[in-house]
Amino acid sequence: MSIYANARRDERIREYLPVKRILWQSGCSGAEIMPGNLDLQPRVAGPMSKIRIAKGGGILLDFGIELHGGVRLLCCRKGRARLRFGESASEAMGTPDQDHAIHNTVLDLPAMGMLEYGNTAFRFVRIDAVGGALELQNVIAVALYRDLEWIGSFESSDERLNRIWQTGAYTLLLNMQDYIYDGAKRDRLVWMGDLNPEVRSILVVFGSIPLIPTTLDFLRGHTPLPAVMNNMTSYNFWWIITVYDYYLHSGDRAWLEQQKEYLAGLLRQCLSYVTPDGKEAVPGDRFLDWPSRRNPAALHAGLQGLLYWAFGCGTWLCRELGIDSADFEAVHRRMAEYIPDCGSSKAAAAVQTLSGLADRRDVLLRDPFHGVSTFYGCYMLFAQPTAPALELIRRYWGGMLDYGATTFWEDFDLDWLRNTSPISELPVSGRDDLHADFGNYCYVGLRHSLCHGWAAGPTAFLSERLGGIRRLEPGCRRLAIRPDLAGLDYLKLSFPTPAGAVKIEAERGRKPVIDAPAGVTVVEE
């Protein structure tokens, strides 16, 4: 119970993490007391060790894992410190990007007190003495996150896949703050298209938590029709698809009823985006993903598939809500008569395949490790057969882990690894800087986010595809389950439903064991 009138309580918790290692220092003494040290209160008497940073000196701290929050400095005397947060060692040692959160600042430190600063994602912090020497008793990280039950789980005979599933889930957790963000460092905003792969993965880890409808309502509430979400017309399509995905899993009928008027109005608005011969004519900022932005043919092919997908989900929702869907079904059928070539665009191929507009798996399997993105990678996985999808996960998402990632990135290309060092180490002379030297479009160099929720697609894929799980009725009341080991020796997973977790165990050569709670009917296909 709040003691304040008209207050809003933070639903997150705080935890303190000690420094794991000192990666670099200059002009420092006493820094060896920090690793593992969880002291969080300064003292004024008794024996104490101090960290001294001489004027012009500095130190680079590694907390061992990406986290969301800030740092607490325990100060002995007044001073001025420059703080630089970094998702990579390179970022903290360079000039961090300042968009959406401050990562590079100079602060006045109190005498015999403490100072907390930071509201971002980071693993590394560099502290420099500005103007005079600094004396500190300790520095700890302050992690801010939602203390949610991890209902879903995934374990297989392939430890690399296990680690990727877990890393995707952890990436999501750091982005689940006041709302579901796209990036915990940069892009601390609610982006509707980016939200869909996040929701799909959140559902298999944490279930249908209230933060999902809260975030969808935030977007709807701030986008009165005929406006478009995030100023991107196609992001309205993603809202329809995500409402479908969330409702099919949660069965939250009361919430769905609240969307009735907006959904019907939005679908009517979408009717004007289709020509009489069934072609998409999406107005405004035409966006599918960043790579297709420079490719009009791929963009057209992808938007045809995405709008077709939205009408398919929308007509289903209309029938569920008792809305007259005849006009929407008619345009859906009309769009099916026009199937533009997607060329080599894997994003367009994925949405055409998943929407049912066309089977473009051949495009996805051609040169499978290139032309991939962490955003549309979710759909590229679901749109192709299991075995090649697993190999893509191992190599592409696993490649980030091999180079120091503890969360998945806004974008990635396997070619970046040819002459680079891990992000967990200082840049090496003669090698490219994996963080500072790469990136495309709006995420060039250190602006590139290394904790992006849209990159968690493998978590949803591994649970749903290897578990062989399909939702047949809202609320997961009926599930089709047919585990697919795809060459693995065994699989053990937990899948959240509103009625409780479904447990699946499968072992090569044996019949799967499926344990479902009361209220969930399992159809073994």
N, C-alpha and C positions, 0 to 999 in steps of 0.2 A: 504494500500500500504506500503510495507516494505521500510525502508530507507537504507537497506543493499542489496548489490548484492549477489546473491546466498544464500539466507536465506530461512529457512523453518519456517513458522509461527506455533506456538502452537495453536491447535484448541480448547483447553480446557479453562475453566475459573477458577478463584480463588475466594474462599469465605472464610470468617473468622468465626470461631465458638468459643464461649466462653466455658470455663470450666463449666460443669454442677454441679459437686459435688467434694468434697475432700473425697477420700475414705480411706486414711491413711496418717498420718504425724508423724514425729519424729524430735524434735529439731527445730521446725518451729514457726514463729509468723507472724501475718498479713495475713495468707492465706485466711481468710474469705472474702477478697476483690475480689478474683478471680471469683467465680461462677457468671455467667451472665455478666462479665466485658468484653467489646469489645474494650477497649483501645488498639490501635496498634502502637502508636507513643510514644517513651520515652520522658520525659520532664526533664529539668535541673533546673527549678525555679518554685516557687509557692508552695502552699500546695500539698503534695502528700503522699499517703500511700505506704508502702513498704512491700514486702514479704521477710522475713529473714529466711534463712536456715543455721543453725549452722554447723560448720565443723563436718562431720560424720552424719549429719541429712539428711532427705529426705522427699519427699511428693509424693503421688500418685494421679494423676488427672484423672477424668473420664469425657469425653466429651459427654457421653450419647448415642452415636451411632457410629458404625464403619464408618470410612471415609478414603479416600485416600489422601495422601499428607504428611504434616509434621507439625512442630510447630514453632512459633515465640516467642522468649524470649526477653522481654524488660528489659535491664540490667542497673543497676545503677553504678556498678563498676566492675573492672576486677575480674575474678574468673575462677574456673574450675568446670564444672558440668558433672556428668555422666547422660546420657539420656538412658532410656529403653522404647521402644515402645511395647505395648501388645495388641493383639486382645482380650485377657482376662485379668482380674486383676491378675491372677496367672502368666501369661507370663511376664507382666511388673514388677512383684515383683521377678521374677526368673532370669534365664539366657536365654534370647530369642535366637531363631535360627538366624543365620547370612546369610543363603543362599538367594541369589537373591536381597537382600536389607539389609542394616545395621540397626539393631534394638537395638544395645547395644554399646554405644560409649562414650568417654570422650571428651569434647569440651572446648576450651578456649573461655570465654565470654568477650566481649568488654566493656570498660567503657563508660557510657552514650551513648549506642548504642543498636542495636538489632541484633539478630542472628536467622536465619532460618535454620532448618535442618530437613531432613526426606523426603523420597520418597518411601512410603510404605502404607500399610493399618493398621489401629490401632483404638482403642477406648480409650486406657489408656496410660498415659505417667508417668513414675516415674523419678523424678529429685533428684539427690543426690549431696551434696556439697563435692567436692574432694579437699583436701589440705588446704582449708580455707572456711570461711563463704561466702554465696552468698546473694546478695541483688537484688531483681527483682521488677519491677513495675507491670508486668503482664505476663501471658503466654496464648497464644491463639493458636488454631489449624488453619492450612491453608489447606483448602480442594481444591483439584484439580480434576475437572471432566468435562465431556462434557455437555454443556447446550443444551440438546436436547428436542424437543417437545414430551411429552408423549401422543402420538396419541391414543394408545390403553388404555383401562381401563376395570376394572372388578368390579362389585358390585353384591352381592347376599344376600340372607337372612341369610347366614352363615358368621358371622363376622370373624371366624377363617380362612375360605377359602379366604376371602377378604385380610386379613393380610398376608397370605402366598403368594398370587399373588403379592402383593405390595413388599414384602421382596425379592422375586425372582427377580423382576424388578430392585430393588435397588442394589441387588448383581451384576447384569449384569452391571449396570451403573458404579460401582466402578472398574470393570474389563475392561471397554472400555476406554483405555488410548491412547497411540500412536497407538497401535493396540489392538485387542481383546485378552486380557490376559486370562490365565486360573485361576490364583490366584493373587489378588492384593497385598498380602504380600509376599508369596512364590509361585514360579512358575509364575513369571512375564515374561512369555514366550508365544509364540504362538504355541500351540499344536493342531494338526489338528483334532484328534479324539475328544478331549475335546471341540473343537470349535462347533461341530454339535449341541449339545443341547443348547449352547449359541445362535447360529444363529436362531434356531427355536423359542427361546423365545424372542430374540431381534425383530424378525419380527412381533410379536403380540403386542409389546409395542411401539417400535420406528419406525417400518416399515423397508423398504429396504434401510437403510442408507448407504452412500458411504463407511463407515468403514468396512462393510462386504466384498465387493469385494477387497478393499485395503488389507485386512488381507489375503484373499485367494490368491491374487496375490503375496503377500510377500512370502508365503509358496511355491507357484509354482516357483517363480523366484529364490528361493534359493534351489530348488530341481530339477536340470536338470536330465532328464532321462538318465540312468536307476536307479538313486538314489531313495531312499524312504524317505518320509517325517518324520522328527523327528527320523530317524533311526528305525522306526517301519513300517514294510511292510503294515500292515493293515491300517495304517493312510492314505495311498494312496487311499484306498477304501473309507474312510470317506471324502476325498476331492471330489470324484466323487458324492457321495450322497449329500454332502453339496452344490455343484454347482447346482445339480438338485433342491434341496430345495429352494435355493436362486432365481434361474431363474424362477421357477414356481410361486413364489410370486411376483418377481419384473418385470418379462417380459423384462429384460434388454438385448435385442438382440445384441446390439453392443458389450457389455462386453462378452456375450457368444461366439460370433464369435472369440474373442481374445483367447479363450480357445481351439479352434478347434484342432489345431495341437497337443497340449499337451494332450488333452483328448484322441484323437485317439491313440497316442503313448502309453499312460498309459494303455489303455484298451488292446492294443496288448501285452504289457508287462504282464498284468494279465492273458492272455491266458495260459501262461506257468505255472501258479499256479494251474491248474486243470488237474488231471490225465485223461486218456482215459475213465475210468469208472465213472467220474464225481465227484471225491473226491478232496477236497481242499488239496493242498500241498504247503502252503504258506511258503516261505523260510525266512531266516534271523531271526530277533527278532519277534517271534510269540506272539502277544499281543492282547487280547480282553479287559480285565480289570484286575485289580490287584487280586481279589479273584480267578479268573480262571487260573492265572499264575501257580498255584501249582496243577492244575487239568487238565492233558492232555486230558482227554475225553471231559470235558466241553469246553476246549479251541478249540478242533477240531470241536465240534458241533457248537460253536459260530462262528468260522471263516468260516465254511461252509455257515452259514446263512448270515454273513456279506458280503462275496464275492459274494454270490448269489444276495444279495440286490444291491451291487455296479454294477453288470452286468445288473440288471433290470433298474436301473437309467441310466446307461451308454448307453444302447441300445436306450432308449427313447431320450436321448440327441443327439445321433448320427442321429436318424431319423429327429429330429428337425433341425440339422445342415447339413443334406444331406450327411452324412458320410456313406459309405457302412458298414452296421452292421451285415451282414450275419454270419460272424465267431463268433461275440459276442453273437448273438441270439442262435447260435447252442450250444455254451458252456453253456449258461444260461439254455437251455432245458436239457442238459446233467446233469447239477448239480441238477436239480429237481428230478432226478431219484435216488439220494442218499441222505437219510435223517438220519444222525447219531443221536443217542439218546443223549439228553442233560442232563440226570440224574436230579439232583435237582438244577442245575445252572439256576438261574432266568435270568442272563444276556444272556446266550445262548438261553433260552426259548423265551426271548423278541425279539432277532434279528431274530430267525427262524420264529416267528409269524409275525412280521412286514414286513419281506421280502417276505412273502407269501410262504416260503418253507414248513412250517408245522404249525399246530395250536397247540401251547403249553400253552394255557391258564390254563390248569389244573396244570401245574408246578407253575405258578405264583400265583394261588389261594391256593396252599398248604402251610400252615404255612406262611401266607401272610406278616407278619411283621418282618420276619427274612430273612437273605440272600439278603437284599436290599442294594443298594449303591446309593449315591447321583448322581454319574455319570450315570450309567445305569438305575437309577430310572426313568429317563425321558422315556425310552423305555419300562420299566416295566409298567408304567402307561398307555401309549398308547396301549399296547398289551393286556390289560385286560378290562373287562366290567366297565362301569362308576361307579356304586355304590361301589364296593370294591376298586376301584382306589381312590375315594374320601375319603374313610375311611383310606386308607394308607396315603394319604396326610395329613389328620387331625392328625393322630397319629405320623407318622415318621417326616415329616417336622415341624408339629406343636410341636413335642417334643423339637426340637431345640429352638423354640420361648419360650417355657415354661421355659427353662433354660438360658434365657438371650440373645439369639441370636438376632442380628439386621440384619445379613446377613447369608446366608446358607453356610454350611461347606463342606470341601473337602470330608469328610466321616462322618458317624454317625451310631451308633447302639443303639437301644432302651435299650439294656441291660446296657449301660454305665450309665443310670440314676438311677440305683438301690440304690446307696449310695453316691450321689454326691450333690454338691451345684451349683447354677447358675454360669456361667462364669463371670457375672457382679459383683460378690462378692469375697471377699478374701477366700482362701481355709479354710476349717473348720477342726479342729483336729478330727480324728476319721472317716472322710469321704474321699472318693477318690476325687482326683483333676480331674475334667471333661476334662480339657485341657491337663495337664501334664502327667496323668496316662494312657491315652488311645491312640488309633491310631494303624494302621497296616502298613505293607509293607514299603513304603518310607515316610510315614507321621506319624511317631511315636512321641508322646509327643508334645512338643512345636513346633516341625517342622510342625505340623498339621495346615493347613490353615483354618481359620474360615470365609473366604470370597472367595468362589470358584465358578466361573461362571458356571461350568458344573452342579451345584446343582440347577439351576433355572428351571429345567424341569416342575414343577407344573404350572409355569406361562403360558407356551405354552399349556399345557394340559387343564387347566381350560378355557382358551379362546376358544381353538379349539373344545374340546370335549363337553363342556356345551353349547357353542354357536352352536354346530353341524355344523361346518364350514369345507368344503372341497374345495380345489382349483381345478377347472376343466380345466382351461386354463391359460397359462402364463400371468403374470401381473394381476392375479385375475380378468380377464375380465369376467369369469363366475365362480360363486360360488354356490355350493350346501349348503343350510343352513336349518338345522332342529334342533332347540334348544332342549337340553336334560336337564330338571330340576333335574332329579335324586333325587327326594324327596325334593328339595328346594322349598320354597314358591315363590320366584321370582328371576329373573336374569336380569341384565342390563349391557351390555358391548359394547365397541367400538373396532372395528377390523380394523387396518390400511391396506389400499391398495394404489397402486400408483395413483389411481384416487381420493383418499380421504377415509375417514373413513366410514365403514359400521356400523350402529347403530342397535342393537338388544335389544328388551325388551320382556321378557317372564314372564308370571305369571300363576301360577297353575289354571287350569280350563278355561283359556282364550287363544285365538289364538295369537301367537307371532306377534309382530309388528317389521318389518324389513325396515330400511331406507337405501337405497344404493345410492351412488352418480352416476351421469351420467358416463357411460363407464363401469359400473359393472352390469352384468345381474345376477339376483338371481334366482336359481332354488330351489323351496321349495320341499324338498323330504319328 
